[in-house]
Amino acid sequence: MEPIAPTRLTAAKKSYAVRRVNFSDCSHLATNACTPKPGDIVLARVQALGSHKRIELPNGRKASLREGDEIVLAYGNRYAPDQYEAYVPEKLETCHMVAAGGIAARAASWHDKLSGPTVVEPVGVLCTADGRALNLTDYALPTIACSMPSCVFGVFGTSMNAGKTATAAALVHGFSKSGYRVGALKVTGTAAGGDPWLMHDSGAAKVLDFTDGGLATTFGTPLDKIVGTTRNLLRTLYRSQCDVAVVEIADGLFQEETRQIASSPLMHSLFDGVVFAAGDALGAVAGTRSLQQLDYRVLGVSGAVMQSPLAVREIIMNVDIPAFSLTDLHSPGTISDIMEQTLCGQLAVAQ
């Protein structure tokens, strides 16, 4: 270990992923014989710029990076078919910044559209004076015991870029316009501020994501941890007087954590209904049927597929549920229909 000057830490560019960290807890750096763990906080130096030439700061601004810059990241695994597959290295060694939100990992593969990852050299893992590594779990919201919002809606999808976030934001906007106090929650994915800011802009009274539960990413996170984090974050929304919650689940149904979430009775029990986002008609129909086989109440299909009237027609011909454009989800009439279905479903379960 070696001490770190507070001025050096202050000068480093800090990422969105570490926004909850109290840096006054850090007085030293672990610089060798260190095995990083997911969520550990690392001071790193940019060696070579790749596809990520900017870092997202805690306030949402994208700051330009230059070789030699010192940045503060969190270690985490990443699963993103349109971006990077990456894993936390087994030792403190040169690796990559694999997400603009501030994730350090060793990239194993990436999409052809990318030029390759930005290379970073770890200076050291941030530690307390007694040598304990700072980890995002140290700064998670406290566990509370209370109820959850009276209605909780999930948004699943086929893949990245299927329109899940846009669908969730449209639901938030629709419920907000209809007079509900809405909380938004993203329970899986990779730390990034864009989605939470969009939920705020769409009218959410309170927005949380998995980083508020102490996770930099959720790829490789055990299901019980995701379930516990989700339940606690929903309780936190209730504590903020949210009567409706909209929950986005990242990636597609084939992604391992998403598959486990969809199949989990404990997660299933949290949702009063779900909307499925897809990029094409076949994905919309297959995903809807998969969720219905798991006994989800699928309220409708939305997402990028709604840009094609022909694809929408194909969906309607093959599944007996509505197809919602984003404008539809803004409508008080649509929200009223969704709530009517939800309340009827709740009564049926109660009986």
NORPE-V529517 format. One record per helix or strand of 3 or more residues. SS is the DSSP state (H for helix, E for strand). FROM is the first residue (numbers start at 1). TO is the last residue. If there is no record, write none. Layout:
ss->[SS/SS]
from->[FROM/FROM]
to->[TO/TO]
//
This chain:
ss->[H/E/H/H/E/E/E/E/E/E/E/E/E/H/E/H/E/H/E/H/H/E/H/H/E/H/E/H/H/H/H]
from->[6/13/16/23/28/40/54/62/70/84/95/103/118/136/151/164/182/194/206/210/223/244/256/265/273/281/298/304/309/326/332]
to->[11/15/18/25/30/48/57/64/75/87/99/110/127/139/157/177/186/201/209/213/239/248/263/268/277/293/302/307/318/330/350]
//
